[in-house]
Amino acid sequence: MKSLPALILIAGACALAPGARARSAWSAYGQGTLVVQGHAAFAAAYSGPQSLSATAQRKETADLTLYAGRALWRGAEFWLDAEFDQGFGLDNTLGTAGFPSGEAYKIGANRPYPRLPRAFVRQVFELGGPTQAVEAAPNQLEAAHSANNVTVTLGRFSVVDVFDNNAYAHDPRGDFLNWALIDAGSFDYAADAWGYTNGAAVEWNQGRWTLRGGLFQMSPVPNSKVSGLHGQDRSTLIEAEERHSWGGHDGKVRLLVWNNRAAMASYADALAWGRSQGTAPDPAPVRRLATDTGWVVNVEQELAPDLGWFARVSANGGKKEAYEFSDINRAASTGVSLAGSSWGRGADRVGVALAVNELSGDARAFFEAGGLGILIGDGRMNYGRERIAEAYYALSLGRWGQLGLDFQRIANPAYNRDRGPVSVWALRLHAAF
């Protein structure tokens, strides 16, 4: 197994550090996650440069994260996360728009390599109201704040640390794995190839409402590294959240609107360039400063003490190339999450969900002509909606973490009726310390 060195590192860290620890103003945590994922051979009339391999394959990814936080002054804390990654997603994270592993990054390696995904300051300004306790957790110090407050986060972190959250579908280390389930499929949020960037977020919490705003740095070239500090390529976001109780069960509704401004190509211009050259469409020669806009509706609702439901619907403009996340212009997902109390395993969790991804007319024409996107490109296409079903069982290992089994069925991978369906399985081991 290529991920064996990282697995040994994870196991050693867990043995040496049996629990979260805090000393004075400091807090430290750690986690390690190993995902082994594969699929059997499936039918494919043809394959292209960014197709999911039609032959059976198995890949592994492993990561070890160390979190260190310190209280600075009243209401302020600083966090620094260090991570070691190793391994590859299926076909180097190519072949489906809803990629089947949120633990797979767009850059892989045979040997563990270090990264610094987060380094940020969070400041809470209290505005009154009842006091609410905040439990200690990775990237969160134990605290007590007024329910009404303004929270500012500044530094390096992930847009989806703050935006598009969902209690039932947002954590590939503990719940669903597919990209189109853990985030809104067409949410093209600012990020480097690992999902992080530089930016700032402001959250105004008042009663049962929260209003969030964010400004984040985009990569200078689609799907690449974020380097330096600049404001030319940027993403702005606004999200409103409403909290309610329905029949004694808590729920949340979020509406998110985002706008990206960077050098990006329209699908129509890339197609025209390809025709003029007698070749496949290519966005690189026709990129110019432009904007793309999208929206997300995100719902989570407790239905019973052990049962929760979620749904997301999202769309973007569909005229411009996908920039940071995935080749999805319209998406819908829904599912349920059930705790195992009824069979005496209250800390276990079961999840079942469905996702449907679509391309716009312009994007469809681009890929039918042989264009290559962030994750997909079969050389040609017999278009169909990409449909994904996923189910997982997460077996609790107590304070040590969990062992998960995951199964996905993907119809029309990369929107292509001429390929698939494909069944994808995964084994996930997650340790926390």
Residue pairs with C-beta under 8 A, 6 or more apart in sequence:
1 7
1 36
1 60
2 60
2 86
2 87
2 110
3 34
3 36
3 60
3 61
3 62
3 86
3 87
5 86
5 111
5 112
6 32
6 34
6 62
6 63
6 64
6 84
6 85
6 86
6 87
6 112
7 34
7 62
9 32
9 64
9 84
9 112
10 32
10 33
10 34
10 62
10 64
10 431
11 32
11 431
13 30
13 32
13 64
13 433
14 30
14 32
14 400
14 431
14 433
17 30
17 433
18 399
18 433
19 399
19 433
20 27
20 28
20 29
20 136
20 432
20 433
21 27
21 28
22 28
22 136
22 142
25 70
25 71
26 68
26 69
26 70
27 67
27 68
27 69
27 70
27 136
27 141
27 142
28 66
28 67
28 68
28 69
29 66
29 67
29 137
29 138
29 432
29 433
30 64
30 65
30 66
30 67
30 432
30 433
31 64
31 65
31 67
31 138
31 173
31 401
31 430
31 431
31 432
31 433
32 62
32 63
32 64
32 65
32 430
32 431
33 62
33 63
33 103
33 173
33 428
33 429
33 430
33 431
34 60
34 61
34 62
34 428
34 429
35 60
35 61
35 62
35 101
35 103
35 104
35 177
35 426
35 427
35 428
35 429
36 58
36 59
36 60
36 426
36 427
36 428
37 58
37 59
37 60
37 61
37 89
37 90
37 100
37 101
37 104
37 177
37 406
37 424
37 425
37 426
37 427
38 56
38 57
38 58
38 59
38 90
38 424
38 425
38 426
39 52
39 56
39 57
39 90
39 422
39 423
39 424
39 425
40 56
40 422
40 423
41 54
41 55
41 56
42 54
42 419
42 420
42 421
42 422
42 423
43 54
43 419
43 420
44 51
44 54
44 418
44 419
44 420
45 418
45 419
46 378
46 379
46 380
46 418
46 419
47 53
47 54
47 378
47 379
47 419
48 370
48 377
48 378
48 379
48 380
49 372
49 377
49 379
50 91
50 94
50 95
50 372
50 373
50 375
50 376
50 377
50 378
50 414
51 91
51 94
51 95
51 377
51 378
51 379
51 414
51 419
52 90
52 91
52 94
52 95
52 96
52 413
52 414
52 419
52 420
52 422
53 90
53 91
53 95
54 419
57 90
57 91
59 87
59 88
59 89
59 90
59 104
60 87
60 88
61 85
61 86
61 87
61 88
61 89
61 101
61 103
61 104
61 105
61 108
62 85
62 86
62 87
62 112
63 83
63 84
63 85
63 86
63 103
64 83
64 84
64 112
65 81
65 82
65 83
65 117
65 138
66 81
66 82
66 83
67 79
67 80
67 81
67 138
67 139
68 79
68 80
68 81
68 82
69 77
69 78
69 79
69 80
69 139
69 140
69 141
70 77
70 78
71 77
71 141
72 78
72 121
75 123
75 124
75 125
75 126
75 143
75 145
76 121
76 122
76 123
76 124
77 121
77 122
77 141
77 143
78 120
78 121
78 122
79 118
79 119
79 120
79 122
79 139
80 116
80 118
80 119
81 116
81 117
81 118
81 119
81 139
82 114
82 115
82 116
83 114
83 115
83 116
83 117
84 112
84 113
84 114
84 115
85 105
85 109
85 112
85 113
85 115
85 194
86 109
86 110
86 111
86 112
86 113
87 104
87 108
87 109
88 104
88 108
88 109
89 99
89 101
89 104
89 105
89 108
90 99
90 100
90 101
90 104
90 424
92 108
93 99
93 104
93 105
93 106
93 108
93 375
94 375
94 376
95 375
95 376
95 413
95 414
96 375
96 376
96 386
96 410
96 413
96 414
97 180
97 185
97 326
97 327
97 328
97 357
97 375
97 376
97 386
97 414
97 415
98 178
98 179
98 180
98 181
98 185
98 326
98 328
98 355
98 357
98 386
98 388
98 410
99 178
99 179
99 326
99 375
100 177
100 178
100 179
100 408
100 410
100 424
100 426
101 172
101 177
101 178
101 426
102 172
102 176
102 177
102 178
102 179
102 182
103 172
103 173
103 177
103 428
105 193
105 194
105 195
106 193
106 194
106 223
106 374
107 193
107 194
115 194
116 156
117 156
117 157
117 158
117 194
117 195
117 196
118 139
118 155
118 156
118 157
118 158
118 161
118 196
119 155
119 156
120 153
120 154
120 155
120 156
120 157
121 153
121 154
121 155
122 151
122 152
122 153
122 154
123 151
123 152
123 154
124 143
124 145
124 149
124 150
124 151
125 149
125 150
125 151
125 152
126 145
126 146
126 148
126 149
127 146
127 148
127 149
127 150
127 206
128 146
128 148
129 146
129 147
129 148
129 207
130 146
130 147
131 144
131 145
131 146
131 147
132 144
132 145
132 146
132 147
133 142
133 143
133 144
134 140
134 141
134 142
134 143
134 144
134 145
135 142
136 142
139 161
147 205
147 207
148 205
148 206
148 207
149 205
150 202
150 203
150 204
150 205
151 202
151 203
151 205
152 200
152 201
152 202
152 203
153 161
153 162
153 200
153 201
153 202
153 203
154 199
154 200
155 198
156 196
156 197
156 198
157 196
157 199
158 191
158 195
158 196
158 197
159 189
159 190
159 191
159 197
159 199
159 214
159 216
159 235
159 237
160 170
160 183
160 189
160 195
162 201
162 203
162 212
162 214
163 189
163 201
163 212
163 214
163 237
163 239
163 256
164 170
164 183
164 184
164 187
164 189
164 239
164 254
164 256
164 296
164 298
164 312
165 254
165 298
166 298
166 300
166 310
166 312
167 252
167 300
167 308
167 310
168 175
168 300
168 308
168 309
168 310
168 335
168 336
168 337
168 351
169 175
169 176
169 181
169 182
169 310
169 312
169 333
169 335
169 337
169 351
169 353
170 182
170 183
171 182
172 182
173 428
173 430
174 349
174 394
174 402
174 404
174 430
175 182
175 337
175 349
175 351
175 392
175 394
176 182
176 335
176 351
176 353
176 390
176 392
176 406
177 390
177 392
177 406
177 408
177 426
177 428
178 353
178 355
178 388
178 390
178 408
179 185
179 325
179 326
180 326
180 328
180 331
180 333
180 355
180 357
180 388
181 333
181 335
181 353
181 355
181 388
181 390
183 189
183 325
184 256
184 296
184 298
184 312
184 313
184 314
184 331
184 333
185 312
185 314
185 326
185 328
185 330
185 331
185 332
185 333
185 355
185 357
186 294
186 296
186 314
186 315
186 316
186 328
186 329
186 330
186 331
186 357
187 256
187 258
187 294
187 296
187 314
187 316
187 325
188 258
188 260
188 292
188 294
188 316
188 322
188 323
188 324
188 325
188 326
189 216
189 235
189 237
189 258
189 324
189 325
190 197
190 199
190 216
190 217
190 218
190 219
190 226
190 234
190 235
190 260
190 324
191 197
191 219
191 226
191 324
191 325
192 219
192 224
192 225
192 226
193 219
193 223
193 224
193 225
196 226
197 216
197 217
197 218
197 219
197 226
198 216
198 217
198 226
198 229
199 214
199 215
199 216
199 217
199 235
200 214
200 215
200 216
201 212
201 213
201 214
202 212
202 213
202 214
203 210
203 211
203 212
204 210
204 211
204 212
208 242
208 243
208 244
209 240
209 241
209 242
209 243
210 240
210 241
210 243
211 238
211 239
211 240
211 241
212 237
212 238
212 239
212 240
212 241
213 236
213 237
213 238
213 239
214 235
214 236
214 237
214 238
215 234
215 235
215 236
215 237
216 234
216 235
216 236
216 237
217 226
217 229
217 230
217 231
217 233
217 234
217 235
218 226
218 233
218 234
218 235
218 260
218 261
218 262
218 323
218 324
219 225
219 226
219 233
219 262
219 323
219 324
220 227
220 233
220 262
220 263
221 263
222 262
222 264
222 283
222 321
222 322
222 323
222 324
222 374
223 323
223 324
223 374
232 262
233 261
233 262
233 263
234 260
234 261
234 262
235 258
235 259
235 260
235 261
236 258
236 259
236 261
237 256
237 257
237 258
237 259
238 256
238 257
238 258
239 254
239 255
239 256
239 257
240 254
240 255
241 252
241 253
241 254
242 252
242 253
242 254
243 250
243 251
243 252
244 250
244 251
244 252
244 253
245 251
246 301
249 301
249 302
249 303
249 304
250 302
251 299
251 300
251 301
251 302
252 299
252 300
252 301
253 297
253 298
253 299
254 296
254 297
254 298
254 299
255 295
255 296
255 297
255 298
256 295
256 296
256 297
256 298
257 293
257 294
257 295
258 293
258 294
258 295
258 296
259 291
259 292
259 293
260 291
260 292
260 293
260 323
260 324
261 289
261 290
261 291
262 289
262 290
262 323
263 287
263 288
263 289
263 290
264 283
264 287
264 288
264 290
264 292
264 320
264 321
264 323
265 283
265 284
265 286
265 287
265 288
265 320
265 321
266 286
266 290
266 319
266 320
266 321
266 362
267 281
267 283
267 319
267 320
267 321
267 360
267 362
267 363
267 365
267 366
267 371
268 319
268 362
269 283
269 286
270 281
270 282
270 283
270 286
270 321
270 366
270 371
271 281
271 365
271 366
271 369
271 371
272 286
273 281
273 282
273 285
273 286
274 280
274 281
274 282
274 369
274 370
274 371
280 369
280 370
280 371
280 372
280 379
281 366
281 369
281 370
281 371
282 371
283 321
283 371
290 320
292 316
292 317
292 319
292 320
292 323
293 316
293 317
294 314
294 315
294 316
294 317
295 314
295 315
295 316
296 312
296 313
296 314
297 312
297 313
297 314
298 310
298 311
298 312
299 309
299 310
299 311
299 312
300 308
300 309
300 310
301 308
301 309
301 310
302 308
303 309
303 336
305 341
306 338
306 339
306 340
306 341
306 342
306 346
307 336
307 337
307 338
307 339
308 336
308 337
308 338
309 334
309 335
309 336
309 337
310 333
310 334
310 335
310 336
310 337
310 353
311 332
311 333
311 334
311 335
312 331
312 332
312 333
312 334
313 331
313 332
314 330
314 331
314 332
315 329
315 330
315 331
316 329
317 329
317 360
318 329
318 330
318 359
318 360
318 361
318 362
318 363
319 360
319 362
321 366
321 373
322 328
322 363
322 373
322 374
323 374
324 374
325 374
326 374
326 375
327 359
327 363
327 367
327 373
327 374
327 375
327 376
328 357
328 358
328 359
329 358
329 359
329 360
329 363
330 357
330 358
330 359
330 360
331 355
331 356
331 357
331 358
332 355
332 356
333 353
333 354
333 355
333 356
334 353
334 354
335 351
335 352
335 353
335 354
335 390
336 351
336 352
336 353
337 349
337 350
337 351
338 349
338 350
338 351
339 346
339 347
339 348
339 349
340 346
340 347
340 348
340 349
340 350
345 395
345 396
347 396
347 398
348 393
348 394
348 395
348 396
349 393
349 394
350 391
350 392
350 393
350 394
351 390
351 391
351 392
351 394
352 389
352 390
352 391
353 389
353 390
353 391
354 387
354 388
354 389
354 390
355 387
355 388
355 390
356 385
356 386
356 387
356 388
357 385
357 386
357 387
357 388
357 415
358 385
358 386
358 415
359 367
359 383
359 415
363 373
364 381
364 383
364 415
366 373
367 373
367 376
367 377
367 378
367 381
367 383
367 414
367 415
368 380
368 381
368 383
369 380
370 377
370 379
370 380
371 377
375 414
376 414
376 415
377 414
378 414
378 416
378 418
378 419
381 414
381 415
381 416
381 418
382 416
382 417
382 418
383 415
383 416
383 417
384 411
384 412
384 415
384 416
384 417
385 412
385 415
386 410
386 411
386 412
386 413
386 414
386 415
387 410
387 411
387 412
388 408
388 409
388 410
388 411
389 408
389 409
390 406
390 407
390 408
390 409
391 406
391 407
391 408
392 404
392 405
392 406
392 407
392 428
393 404
393 405
394 402
394 403
394 404
394 428
395 402
395 403
395 404
395 405
396 402
397 403
397 431
399 432
400 431
400 432
400 433
401 429
401 430
401 431
401 432
402 428
402 429
402 430
403 427
403 428
403 429
403 430
404 426
404 427
404 428
404 429
404 430
405 425
405 426
405 427
405 428
406 425
406 426
406 427
406 428
407 423
407 424
407 425
407 426
408 423
408 424
408 425
408 426
409 421
409 422
409 423
409 424
410 420
410 421
410 422
410 423
410 424
411 420
411 421
412 419
412 420
412 421
413 419
413 420
413 421
413 422
